Amino acid sequence: MTADRQAERDAIQAAARRLLAGTPTQSTGALTVLQLAAEAGVKRWVLTHKHPDLRQAFEDQRRAADGVPAAYQHLENKIADLEAANRRLRADNTELTERVDTYAQVIRELVTELDRQPRNVAALPDNVTRLPNPR
């Protein structure tokens, strides 16, 4: 094996380690063959045609990591928790909105019923206080 070929292999292996660890230095950090080539500083065809074993090893490691660099895997759990909390909050919000709408309808019906009653304050039950009519 020539020195250039060995240098390419070393660069690709080091780049794969950096990408899988979530510490890229020359790429976006995405776990793709294209970003592996960019991280290693080689052309994509060098990786896919001259070193297919390294490409395959990288893809196997990526699959094992579910496509998420190790440095970011703890965030996957946090994202799942936040999404669950978001779903709960949205459901609570929907329930509360429906409840407020129901209360508003009841208040409108009570106001209508009170408007039908005579204005005689003495005719109202003891626990009802008529508010001034803003109309």
C-alpha positions, 0 to 999 in steps of 0.5 A: 500500500502506498503512502498516499493511499494509507494517508487517505485511509487514516484521514477517512478513519479519523474523519469517521471517528470525529463525525460519529463522536459529533466533533466535526472540524471540516464538515457539517457533521451530518452522518453521510458519505458526502460529509465523511469525504468532506471531513476527511478532505478527500473527493467522494469518489476516492471514498466510494471507489478506492476505499469502499470498505471504509465507506461500508464500515462508516455506514454500519456505524451510522446505522448502529447510532440511528444516524445521530452522532454520539454527542447528540444522542442524549438530546434524542431523549430530551426531544421525545420528552419535550414532544410528549409534554407539547402534546399534553399541553396542546390537549390541555389547551384544547380542553380548557378552550372548550370549557371556556366556550361552555362557560361563556355560553352559560353566562350568555344564557344567564344574562339573557334570562336575567334580562327577561326578569323584571328590573325589580331587585327584590325579585332576584334571589339573595345570591344574585346581584344584578350588575349594571347593564353596559348597553 
